[in-house]
Amino acid sequence: MADDRHKAPPELRPRKQPSHASREERPFDVWLNRQLHAMYDDIAHEPLPRDVLDLIERDGQQAAAEGTMKDGASHQSEPDDEAGRDKR
C-alpha cells in the first residue's frame, strides 16, 4: 500500500510542524512591527472623539430596544389591511 495520506480529506491529514525559522520572528517581521508601532502607537492611544462615542452609545441603545421588542410581548404588529399592506 502506498501513502494513504493523499486520499484522506485535508482536515484528517497530519499537519506539518512549523519550521524552526517560522517559530522565531524573522528580521523583516521585527522591523515591520517596530515601524508600525513607531508610526501608530500615539494615534492608537488617543481617546475616541465624543461624536464617535455618542454614535456607539446610540447604536447600543437601539440594539437593546430592538432586542426588547423581539423578545418581549410589548411589541405587537398591527394587522394588515386587505391589500396586504400595513395600516401605518
GINOR-V578412 format. One record per residue. N is the residue number from 1. RES is the residue in one letter. SS is DSSP state (H for helix, E for strand, - for the rest). PSI is psi as a letter, one per 30 degrees, with the letter a starting at -180 (* if undefined). D_FIRST is the distance of its C-alpha to the first C-alpha in Angstrom with 1 decimal. Layout:
n:N res:RES ss:SS psi:PSI d_first:D_FIRST
n:N res:RES ss:SS psi:PSI d_first:D_FIRST
//
This chain:
n:1 res:M ss:- psi:k d_first:0.0
n:2 res:A ss:- psi:a d_first:3.8
n:3 res:D ss:- psi:j d_first:6.7
n:4 res:D ss:H psi:f d_first:7.7
n:5 res:R ss:H psi:f d_first:11.2
n:6 res:H ss:H psi:f d_first:12.4
n:7 res:K ss:- psi:f d_first:12.0
n:8 res:A ss:- psi:k d_first:14.2
n:9 res:P ss:- psi:l d_first:17.9
n:10 res:P ss:H psi:e d_first:19.7
n:11 res:E ss:H psi:f d_first:21.6
n:12 res:L ss:H psi:f d_first:18.5
n:13 res:R ss:- psi:k d_first:16.9
n:14 res:P ss:- psi:k d_first:18.0
n:15 res:R ss:- psi:k d_first:21.2
n:16 res:K ss:- psi:k d_first:22.0
n:17 res:Q ss:- psi:k d_first:24.8
n:18 res:P ss:- psi:k d_first:28.0
n:19 res:S ss:- psi:l d_first:29.0
n:20 res:H ss:H psi:e d_first:32.0
n:21 res:A ss:H psi:e d_first:34.1
n:22 res:S ss:H psi:f d_first:33.6
n:23 res:R ss:H psi:e d_first:34.7
n:24 res:E ss:- psi:l d_first:38.0
n:25 res:E ss:- psi:k d_first:40.4
n:26 res:R ss:- psi:l d_first:40.4
n:27 res:P ss:H psi:e d_first:43.9
n:28 res:F ss:H psi:e d_first:44.1
n:29 res:D ss:H psi:e d_first:43.2
n:30 res:V ss:H psi:e d_first:45.9
n:31 res:W ss:H psi:e d_first:48.4
n:32 res:L ss:H psi:e d_first:47.8
n:33 res:N ss:H psi:e d_first:48.1
n:34 res:R ss:H psi:e d_first:51.4
n:35 res:Q ss:H psi:e d_first:52.7
n:36 res:L ss:H psi:e d_first:52.0
n:37 res:H ss:H psi:e d_first:53.6
n:38 res:A ss:H psi:e d_first:56.6
n:39 res:M ss:H psi:e d_first:57.1
n:40 res:Y ss:H psi:f d_first:56.5
n:41 res:D ss:H psi:e d_first:57.1
n:42 res:D ss:H psi:e d_first:60.8
n:43 res:I ss:H psi:e d_first:60.2
n:44 res:A ss:H psi:f d_first:57.6
n:45 res:H ss:- psi:f d_first:60.1
n:46 res:E ss:- psi:k d_first:63.0
n:47 res:P ss:- psi:l d_first:64.0
n:48 res:L ss:- psi:k d_first:63.2
n:49 res:P ss:- psi:l d_first:66.2
n:50 res:R ss:H psi:e d_first:68.2
n:51 res:D ss:H psi:e d_first:67.6
n:52 res:V ss:H psi:e d_first:63.8
n:53 res:L ss:H psi:e d_first:64.3
n:54 res:D ss:H psi:e d_first:66.5
n:55 res:L ss:H psi:e d_first:63.9
n:56 res:I ss:H psi:e d_first:61.3
n:57 res:E ss:H psi:e d_first:63.8
n:58 res:R ss:H psi:e d_first:64.8
n:59 res:D ss:H psi:e d_first:61.3
n:60 res:G ss:H psi:e d_first:60.6
n:61 res:Q ss:H psi:e d_first:63.7
n:62 res:Q ss:H psi:e d_first:62.9
n:63 res:A ss:H psi:e d_first:59.4
n:64 res:A ss:H psi:e d_first:60.9
n:65 res:A ss:H psi:e d_first:63.5
n:66 res:E ss:H psi:e d_first:61.0
n:67 res:G ss:H psi:e d_first:58.9
n:68 res:T ss:H psi:e d_first:62.0
n:69 res:M ss:H psi:e d_first:62.9
n:70 res:K ss:H psi:e d_first:59.4
n:71 res:D ss:H psi:e d_first:59.2
n:72 res:G ss:- psi:l d_first:62.8
n:73 res:A ss:- psi:g d_first:65.2
n:74 res:S ss:- psi:f d_first:67.6
n:75 res:H ss:- psi:j d_first:66.2
n:76 res:Q ss:- psi:k d_first:67.1
n:77 res:S ss:- psi:k d_first:66.6
n:78 res:E ss:- psi:k d_first:69.6
n:79 res:P ss:- psi:k d_first:69.5
n:80 res:D ss:- psi:l d_first:69.0
n:81 res:D ss:- psi:a d_first:71.9
n:82 res:E ss:- psi:f d_first:71.8
n:83 res:A ss:- psi:f d_first:70.3
n:84 res:G ss:- psi:g d_first:67.3
n:85 res:R ss:- psi:l d_first:68.4
n:86 res:D ss:- psi:l d_first:69.1
n:87 res:K ss:- psi:f d_first:72.8
n:88 res:R ss:- psi:* d_first:72.5
//
